Amino acid sequence: MSERSYCEVADLADARSELDAIRHHLHKHPELSYEEADTSRFVADKLAAWGYEVTRNVGGHGVVASLQVGTSARTVGVRADMDALPIKELTGLDYASVHDGKMHACGHDGHTTVLLGAARQLAKTRNFEGTVHLIFQPAEEAGSDSGAERMIADGLFERFPCEAIFGLHNHPGVPAGTFGFRAGPLMAACDTVKLRIHGRGGHAARPHLAVDPVLVGSSIVMALQSVVSRNVDPNEAAVVTVGSFRSGHAPNVIPEDAALEMSVRSFSPTVRATLESRIRALVEGQAQSYGATVEIDYVPGYPVLVNSEAETAFAREVAEELVGPERVISPFPPIAGSEDFAYYLQQRPGCFVRLGNGEGKPMLHNARYDFNDENLTIGAAFWTRLVERFLARVRA
């Protein structure tokens, strides 16, 4: 099979209007994590109509579509996420969300459509030898107990064997149609820490008779700024951000309690463990020094997303063939955001790819964000070609 026999972007030109319609339908009808029943049904029905063996309700609303061509035992998996976010949309688009307070502000409508486009093309051409499993995952935005975890627990890789697995996320700020690759750690682990500070309430005019949890919390916030700067190797990356601080209701009352919540991000297990150890010790020490007590709820989130070397090199090669090396960024800079695709990569080798969503476009999780439809045929052609190339290779 010659290189030119693999999928090109132009091969998807006839699908563009259909993909636009699919993407706009999904954008208009977003569903939050664990609620993707209609989206799952819509996706599964499309795949069944194209001739796939479709398995529904994998790990919740997950869908796996399988297509075998020939007798080769080789297998590959490609994943897209389906869930939306609890954000009120402000795009003003004619296909804007009809569900108030819910929107596709991260582009999962685009990711799903791109993989559907590849599914359509693969079923049409069947230009490979082996089995492809297309994985449509719910609840990526959950933060914990996510769709990836649930699908794996439901026997994803036992029921649908994958030699390797690949996934994709759009990236605003990078030109549309530009692919980004990085072997090794690409995206951060993300943990959430919830603190409940217990002081002793009192009158604002008699602070000496109280233990002020606002003061304690403020001291903790300031002390936390030393964790990364003084406990983490300067050659490593880490983030500690206090995003929520709640206490009291009146200016003349010292409250009983204060609540803080923070996001903690890291790119290695060692740094992750150091952050937890130092944050716990620092928080407890600060509270004790003021005569307060504190409850610490340290909630582990997604692990570090680590792309394997060989699969990343392969995916990059596919992109360079498809769009040219001038539209490929490698190595792509590490990203402090997190992704539950990391769980798949703990089970199987693979690569998580970034695809530029356009320069000057709103960032992810923004009420004015929208997936760039220019990427629909480019992304679909990339997945199609990747599957064709992967399932055409001779086993070493």
C-alpha positions in Angstrom: 0.0 0.0 0.0 1.6 3.3 -1.1 1.6 6.4 1.0 -0.7 8.2 -1.5 -3.3 5.5 -0.8 -3.9 6.8 2.7 -6.6 9.4 3.5 -6.2 13.0 2.5 -8.1 16.0 3.8 -9.7 16.5 0.3 -11.2 13.0 0.7 -13.5 14.4 3.4 -14.7 17.4 1.3 -18.0 15.8 0.5 -18.7 15.2 4.2 -18.2 18.8 5.3 -21.8 19.9 5.3 -22.9 16.8 7.1 -20.2 17.3 9.8 -21.1 20.9 10.2 -24.7 19.8 10.8 -23.7 17.2 13.3 -21.4 19.5 15.2 -24.0 22.3 15.4 -26.7 19.8 16.6 -24.4 18.6 19.4 -23.5 22.2 20.3 -27.1 23.2 20.5 -28.0 20.3 22.8 -25.2 20.0 25.4 -25.4 17.5 28.2 -23.3 17.6 31.4 -21.1 14.8 32.8 -23.1 11.6 33.6 -26.2 13.1 31.7 -25.1 12.4 28.1 -28.1 10.0 27.3 -29.3 11.9 24.2 -25.8 12.6 22.9 -24.9 8.9 23.4 -28.0 7.8 21.5 -27.4 10.2 18.7 -23.8 9.1 18.3 -24.6 5.3 18.5 -27.4 5.6 16.0 -25.1 7.3 13.5 -22.4 4.6 13.9 -24.9 1.8 13.6 -26.2 3.3 10.4 -22.7 3.3 9.0 -22.3 -0.4 9.7 -20.3 -0.5 13.0 -20.9 -3.0 15.7 -22.0 -0.7 18.4 -21.9 -1.3 22.2 -23.8 1.2 24.3 -23.7 2.1 28.0 -20.1 1.2 28.5 -19.1 2.8 31.9 -22.3 4.8 31.9 -23.3 6.6 28.6 -20.1 5.5 26.8 -20.3 4.1 23.3 -17.8 1.9 21.6 -18.0 1.3 17.8 -16.0 -1.5 16.4 -15.2 -2.3 12.7 -13.1 -5.2 11.6 -11.6 -5.5 8.1 -9.8 -8.7 7.0 -8.3 -11.3 9.3 -5.5 -9.4 11.0 -5.5 -9.5 14.8 -4.1 -6.0 15.1 -6.2 -3.5 17.0 -6.2 0.3 17.7 -8.5 2.6 19.7 -9.4 6.3 19.1 -11.3 8.2 21.8 -13.5 11.4 21.8 -15.2 13.0 24.8 -18.9 14.0 24.7 -19.8 16.0 27.8 -20.4 19.8 28.2 -19.9 22.3 31.0 -22.1 24.1 33.4 -21.6 27.5 31.8 -24.2 30.0 30.4 -23.4 30.5 26.7 -22.7 34.0 25.4 -21.7 33.3 21.8 -25.0 34.5 20.2 -24.6 31.8 17.6 -27.7 30.6 15.7 -26.8 27.1 17.0 -26.2 28.2 20.6 -27.2 26.0 23.5 -30.9 25.6 24.1 -30.2 24.4 27.6 -29.7 27.4 29.8 -26.5 27.2 32.0 -25.0 24.4 29.9 -22.7 24.7 26.9 -19.9 23.0 24.9 -17.3 25.4 26.1 -14.4 23.0 25.7 -15.1 21.7 22.2 -16.2 18.2 23.0 -18.9 18.7 20.4 -16.1 19.1 17.9 -14.1 16.2 19.2 -17.1 13.9 18.9 -17.9 15.2 15.4 -14.3 14.8 14.2 -14.3 11.1 15.3 -17.7 10.6 13.7 -16.3 12.0 10.5 -13.4 9.5 10.7 -16.0 6.7 11.4 -17.9 7.6 8.3 -14.8 7.6 6.1 -13.3 4.4 7.6 -16.6 2.6 7.0 -16.8 3.9 3.5 -13.2 3.0 2.4 -12.3 0.1 4.7 -8.7 0.8 3.8 -7.1 -1.1 6.6 -6.5 -4.6 8.0 -7.5 -5.3 11.6 -10.0 -3.9 14.1 -10.6 -0.3 15.1 -12.5 0.6 18.2 -13.9 4.1 18.3 -14.5 5.2 21.9 -17.0 7.9 22.6 -16.5 8.8 26.3 -18.8 10.6 28.8 -17.9 12.6 31.8 -14.4 13.9 31.0 -15.1 17.1 32.8 -16.1 15.4 36.0 -12.7 15.9 37.7 -12.9 12.6 39.6 -14.7 9.3 39.0 -14.6 10.3 35.4 -15.8 8.6 32.2 -12.4 7.2 31.5 -12.2 5.6 34.9 -15.7 4.2 34.6 -15.1 2.8 31.1 -11.9 1.1 32.1 -13.6 -0.4 35.2 -16.3 -1.7 32.9 -13.7 -3.7 31.1 -13.0 -1.4 28.2 -9.7 -2.9 27.2 -10.7 -6.5 28.0 -13.8 -6.2 25.9 -12.3 -4.0 23.2 -8.6 -4.8 22.9 -6.3 -1.9 21.8 -2.6 -2.2 21.1 -2.5 1.5 21.4 -5.0 4.4 22.0 -5.1 7.9 20.7 -7.0 11.0 21.6 -7.3 14.7 20.6 -8.1 18.1 22.1 -8.4 21.4 20.4 -6.1 24.2 21.5 -7.2 27.9 21.1 -4.3 30.3 20.4 -2.7 28.0 17.9 -3.6 28.3 14.1 -6.5 26.0 13.1 -5.3 22.8 11.5 -2.0 22.9 13.3 -1.1 19.7 15.2 0.9 19.6 18.5 2.8 16.6 19.8 4.9 16.0 22.9 6.3 12.6 24.1 6.4 12.1 27.9 4.4 14.3 30.3 2.1 16.6 28.3 -0.7 17.6 30.8 -0.6 18.0 34.5 -2.0 16.0 37.4 -4.7 18.0 39.1 -5.7 17.6 42.7 -8.3 19.5 44.7 -7.8 20.5 48.3 -10.7 21.6 50.5 -10.0 23.2 53.9 -12.5 23.8 56.7 -10.9 26.1 59.4 -12.6 26.1 62.8 -12.0 29.1 64.9 -14.1 30.7 67.7 -16.6 33.3 66.7 -17.1 36.6 68.5 -17.8 40.3 68.4 -15.6 42.3 65.9 -14.9 44.8 68.7 -13.5 42.1 71.0 -11.1 40.1 68.7 -9.0 39.0 71.7 -11.9 36.8 72.9 -12.2 35.0 69.5 -10.1 32.9 67.1 -10.5 34.6 63.8 -10.7 32.0 60.9 -10.5 34.8 58.4 -7.1 35.7 59.7 -6.0 32.1 59.8 -7.2 31.5 56.2 -5.5 34.6 55.0 -2.2 33.4 56.6 -2.6 30.0 55.0 -3.2 31.6 51.6 0.0 33.7 51.9 2.1 30.8 53.3 1.0 28.5 50.4 2.8 30.8 48.0 6.1 29.4 49.4 5.3 25.8 48.5 6.2 26.0 44.8 8.9 28.6 45.2 10.7 26.9 48.1 9.8 23.2 48.1 9.8 22.3 44.3 12.9 22.0 42.2 13.1 25.1 40.0 13.5 22.8 37.0 10.1 21.2 37.7 6.7 22.8 37.1 3.9 23.0 39.7 0.9 25.3 40.5 -0.9 25.9 43.7 -3.9 28.2 43.3 -6.5 29.1 46.0 -9.7 29.7 44.0 -12.3 30.0 46.7 -12.3 31.6 50.2 -15.6 31.8 52.0 -16.3 33.1 55.6 -18.7 35.2 57.5 -21.7 37.3 56.6 -21.5 40.5 58.6 -18.8 43.2 59.1 -19.1 43.3 62.9 -19.0 39.5 63.5 -16.0 37.3 63.7 -17.2 34.0 62.2 -16.8 30.5 63.5 -15.4 28.9 60.4 -13.8 29.6 57.0 -13.6 27.4 53.9 -10.9 27.4 51.3 -10.6 25.4 48.1 -7.5 25.1 46.0 -6.2 23.5 42.8 -2.9 21.8 42.8 -1.1 20.8 39.6 2.1 18.9 38.8 3.9 17.0 36.1 5.6 14.2 38.0 4.5 11.7 40.8 7.4 12.9 42.9 6.4 16.6 42.8 2.8 15.6 43.3 3.7 13.8 46.5 5.9 16.7 47.7 3.1 19.1 47.1 0.6 17.1 49.2 3.1 16.6 52.0 4.0 20.3 52.2 0.5 21.6 51.9 -0.8 19.4 54.7 2.1 20.3 57.0 1.9 24.0 56.2 -1.9 24.2 56.6 -1.9 22.3 59.9 1.0 24.4 61.3 -0.5 27.7 60.4 -3.9 26.8 61.9 -2.3 25.5 65.1 -0.2 28.7 65.4 -3.3 30.8 65.7 -5.2 28.4 68.0 -7.5 27.1 65.3 -8.1 23.6 63.9 -8.5 22.6 60.3 -10.0 19.8 58.4 -8.2 18.8 55.2 -10.0 17.0 52.3 -7.2 16.2 49.8 -9.0 14.9 46.7 -6.8 13.2 44.0 -7.8 14.2 40.5 -6.5 13.1 37.1 -2.9 11.8 37.0 -0.2 13.2 34.8 -0.9 12.5 31.1 2.2 10.8 29.7 2.5 10.1 26.0 4.5 7.1 24.9 7.5 7.8 22.7 6.8 5.4 19.8 3.1 6.3 19.4 3.8 10.0 19.6 6.4 9.7 16.9 4.0 7.7 14.8 1.1 10.2 15.2 3.4 13.1 14.4 4.5 11.3 11.3 0.9 10.9 10.2 0.2 14.6 10.8 3.3 15.7 8.9 2.2 13.5 5.9 -1.3 15.0 6.1 -0.8 18.7 6.5 3.0 19.2 6.1 5.7 19.6 8.8 5.2 23.4 8.8 1.8 22.8 10.4 3.2 20.5 13.1 4.6 21.7 16.5 6.9 19.3 18.2 7.7 19.3 21.0 4.5 21.1 22.1 4.8 23.0 25.4 3.5 21.2 28.5 0.0 22.2 29.5 -1.1 22.8 33.1 -4.6 21.6 32.4 -5.5 18.0 33.1 -7.2 15.3 31.1 -8.7 11.9 32.1 -7.2 10.4 28.9 -4.2 10.0 31.3 -6.0 6.9 32.7 -6.0 5.2 29.3 -2.3 5.9 28.9 -1.6 4.2 32.2 -3.2 1.1 30.7 -2.0 1.2 27.1 0.7 3.1 25.0 -0.6 6.0 23.0 -0.6 9.7 22.3 -2.9 12.6 23.1 -2.7 15.2 20.4 -3.4 19.0 20.4 -5.1 20.6 17.3 -5.1 24.3 17.0 -8.5 26.0 17.2 -7.4 29.3 15.8 -5.4 32.4 16.9 -7.3 35.1 18.7 -10.1 32.7 19.6 -11.7 32.5 23.1 -10.0 30.2 25.5 -11.4 26.9 26.7 -14.1 27.0 29.4 -15.1 30.5 28.2 -18.7 31.5 27.7 -17.8 32.8 24.2 -15.8 29.8 23.1 -16.8 27.8 19.9 -15.1 24.9 18.2 -13.5 25.9 14.9 -15.4 24.0 12.1 -12.3 24.3 9.8 -10.9 21.5 11.9 -13.8 19.0 11.2 -12.4 17.5 8.0 -8.8 18.0 9.0 -9.3 16.2 12.2 -11.4 13.4 10.6 -8.8 12.9 7.9 -6.1 12.7 10.6 -7.9 10.0 12.5 -8.7 8.1 9.3 -5.1 8.2 8.1 -3.8 7.3 11.5 -6.0 4.2 11.7 -5.1 3.2 8.1 -1.4 3.6 8.8 -1.5 1.9 12.1 -3.4 -1.1 10.9 -1.3 -1.4 7.7 2.1 -1.5 9.5 4.0 -4.8 9.7 4.4 -6.0 13.2 8.1 -5.8 14.2 
